[in-house]
Amino acid sequence: MKKNQKENELLKSIIIANQELDIASKNFEGAEGDLIDYYLYQIKACKAKLNYLIKQVKQKNLSFDMMSNLEINLKVI
């Protein structure tokens, strides 16, 4: 896999993880009973994943501007 392709995959992963966090947060708002704990754990896991991915981006000195461009391209597809 080429370097540029790996960078794009990393940025896509951040976008997807952020979407998963949004979904978990919305589901938590309407959760009842045992689902409250489930969504709390899911939110915590999503945040941990995002933190990890963001650290990877910083270590590779990637620009978050690239992520904005990639996010726009993903919406078009």
C-alpha positions in Angstrom: 0.0 0.0 0.0 1.4 3.4 -1.0 2.1 6.0 1.7 -0.6 8.4 0.4 -3.1 5.6 0.4 -2.2 4.7 4.0 -2.6 8.3 5.0 -6.0 8.5 3.3 -7.1 5.3 5.0 -6.1 6.7 8.4 -8.0 9.9 7.7 -11.1 7.9 6.6 -10.9 5.9 9.8 -11.1 9.2 11.8 -14.1 10.3 9.9 -15.8 6.9 10.4 -14.9 6.8 14.1 -16.3 10.3 14.6 -19.6 9.2 12.8 -19.7 6.1 15.1 -19.3 8.4 18.2 -22.1 10.7 16.9 -24.4 7.7 16.5 -23.6 6.2 19.9 -24.2 9.6 21.5 -27.6 10.0 19.8 -28.6 6.4 20.8 -27.5 7.1 24.4 -29.9 10.1 24.5 -32.9 7.7 24.0 -31.5 4.7 25.9 -33.3 3.1 28.8 -32.3 0.4 31.3 -29.3 -1.7 30.4 -28.8 0.1 27.1 -27.6 3.1 29.0 -24.5 1.2 30.2 -24.0 -0.3 26.7 -24.0 3.1 25.0 -21.8 4.6 27.7 -19.2 1.9 27.0 -19.6 2.4 23.3 -19.1 6.2 23.6 -15.9 5.6 25.7 -14.6 3.1 23.2 -15.2 5.5 20.3 -13.4 8.3 22.1 -10.5 6.0 22.8 -10.3 5.0 19.1 -10.5 8.6 18.0 -7.7 9.7 20.4 -5.5 6.9 19.1 -6.2 7.8 15.5 -5.6 11.5 16.1 -2.2 10.6 17.7 -1.3 8.6 14.6 -2.1 11.6 12.4 0.0 13.9 14.6 2.9 11.4 14.6 2.8 11.3 10.8 2.6 15.1 10.6 -0.5 14.9 8.5 -2.7 17.9 7.9 -6.2 18.0 9.1 -6.9 20.0 6.0 -6.4 16.8 4.1 -9.1 15.3 6.3 -11.6 18.1 5.4 -10.9 17.5 1.7 -11.3 13.7 2.1 -14.5 14.2 4.1 -16.0 16.3 1.3 -14.9 13.7 -1.3 -16.5 10.9 0.7 -19.8 12.8 0.9 -19.8 13.1 -2.9 -19.4 9.3 -3.4 
